[in-house]
């Protein structure tokens, strides 16, 4: 009888510990997925505003910016005019944001920019699941360069 009580106690303690571990892992996964969703949303917003600012630059200057750096400097100056200071930066490949300027899509992060046409893309050529492995949202199979 005493052995049965000890076994039952161990079984209950083990079950409680396993439940606590499962809940902890679930919470960590959900937090990670929320962070991934935020990073993707912020990058999309920055891309949208960068395209808008490139078009504004063209209307004012008669040409597109010569680089992402010139575009970002223009965006910073636009802050004084009340425009949103959302620079051309992607946050998927690095948490600090990557505003590096590339002329061809090579998947190394940052932005791919064509100064002749003003076309700007996120320089990531694999599906999001390759860059954000814990992300399980609806955009998982999207390629950021196609946005």
FENRAWO-V483119 format. One record per residue. N is the residue number from 1. SS is DSSP state (alpha for helix, beta for strand, coil for the rest). Layout:
n=N ss=SS
n=N ss=SS
//
This chain:
n=1 ss=coil
n=2 ss=alpha
n=3 ss=alpha
n=4 ss=alpha
n=5 ss=alpha
n=6 ss=alpha
n=7 ss=alpha
n=8 ss=alpha
n=9 ss=alpha
n=10 ss=alpha
n=11 ss=alpha
n=12 ss=alpha
n=13 ss=alpha
n=14 ss=alpha
n=15 ss=alpha
n=16 ss=alpha
n=17 ss=alpha
n=18 ss=alpha
n=19 ss=alpha
n=20 ss=alpha
n=21 ss=alpha
n=22 ss=alpha
n=23 ss=alpha
n=24 ss=alpha
n=25 ss=alpha
n=26 ss=alpha
n=27 ss=alpha
n=28 ss=alpha
n=29 ss=alpha
n=30 ss=alpha
n=31 ss=alpha
n=32 ss=alpha
n=33 ss=alpha
n=34 ss=alpha
n=35 ss=alpha
n=36 ss=alpha
n=37 ss=alpha
n=38 ss=alpha
n=39 ss=alpha
n=40 ss=alpha
n=41 ss=alpha
n=42 ss=alpha
n=43 ss=alpha
n=44 ss=alpha
n=45 ss=alpha
n=46 ss=alpha
n=47 ss=alpha
n=48 ss=alpha
n=49 ss=alpha
n=50 ss=alpha
n=51 ss=alpha
n=52 ss=alpha
n=53 ss=alpha
n=54 ss=alpha
n=55 ss=alpha
n=56 ss=alpha
n=57 ss=alpha
n=58 ss=alpha
n=59 ss=alpha
n=60 ss=alpha
n=61 ss=alpha
n=62 ss=coil
n=63 ss=coil
n=64 ss=coil
n=65 ss=coil
n=66 ss=coil
n=67 ss=coil
n=68 ss=alpha
n=69 ss=alpha
n=70 ss=alpha
n=71 ss=alpha
n=72 ss=alpha
n=73 ss=alpha
n=74 ss=alpha
n=75 ss=alpha
n=76 ss=alpha
n=77 ss=alpha
n=78 ss=alpha
n=79 ss=alpha
n=80 ss=alpha
n=81 ss=alpha
n=82 ss=coil
n=83 ss=coil
n=84 ss=coil
n=85 ss=coil
n=86 ss=coil
n=87 ss=coil
n=88 ss=coil
n=89 ss=coil
n=90 ss=beta
n=91 ss=coil
n=92 ss=coil
n=93 ss=coil
n=94 ss=coil
n=95 ss=coil
n=96 ss=coil
n=97 ss=coil
n=98 ss=beta
n=99 ss=coil
n=100 ss=coil
n=101 ss=beta
n=102 ss=beta
n=103 ss=coil
n=104 ss=coil
n=105 ss=coil
n=106 ss=coil
n=107 ss=coil
n=108 ss=coil
n=109 ss=coil
n=110 ss=coil
n=111 ss=beta
n=112 ss=beta
n=113 ss=beta
n=114 ss=beta
n=115 ss=coil
n=116 ss=coil
n=117 ss=coil
n=118 ss=coil
n=119 ss=beta
n=120 ss=beta
n=121 ss=beta
n=122 ss=beta
n=123 ss=coil
n=124 ss=coil
n=125 ss=coil
n=126 ss=coil
n=127 ss=beta
n=128 ss=alpha
n=129 ss=alpha
n=130 ss=alpha
n=131 ss=alpha
n=132 ss=coil
n=133 ss=coil
n=134 ss=coil
n=135 ss=coil
n=136 ss=coil
n=137 ss=coil
n=138 ss=coil
n=139 ss=coil
n=140 ss=coil
n=141 ss=coil
n=142 ss=coil
n=143 ss=beta
n=144 ss=alpha
n=145 ss=alpha
n=146 ss=alpha
n=147 ss=coil
//
